[in-house]
Amino acid sequence: MRIINKRANFDYELLEKYEAGIMLTGNEVKTFRLKGGSLAGSFAKFIEGELYLVNANIPIEGKAEPTRSRKLLLNKAEIISIETKIKAKKLTLVPTKMYTKGRFIKVEIALAKSKREFEKRESIKKKDIEREISEQIKFR
């Protein structure tokens, strides 16, 4: 199973990517493998020196909360490096992908700088132009 956060690529300029493990319960792992989930509107946040994935939706049956905060697993050196970069450059940590790697579930997080409105419009125009060019090439 693989979940991609398409909105992150549109809203943010992704600078540096990291692969992190995630702490899930047994039910969450099972439902992720069967049904997937959603990373829309989710972000990573430092809480008491540890990194957590906040607002990621993994729908679970029962009374469990589907958007609870889940701990991300990284090396101590990576955590310190990310934390200093966030504070120094005023960046955001955004999850871009969630996928299975062997029997483990991994989350790809990226240091990101938010795009301004005109930058988003430029990226839409660029995609439209590329689409038109590819259509013209197909007809020839």
Buried (B, 14 or more C-beta within 10 A) or exposed (E): EEBBBEBBBEBBBBEEEBEBBBEBEEEBBEBBEEEBBBBBEBBBBBEEEEBBBBBBBBBBEEEEEBBBBBBBBBEEEBBEBBBEBBEEEEBBBBBBBBBEEEEEBBBBBBBBEEBEEEEEEEBEEEEEEEEEEEEEEEEE
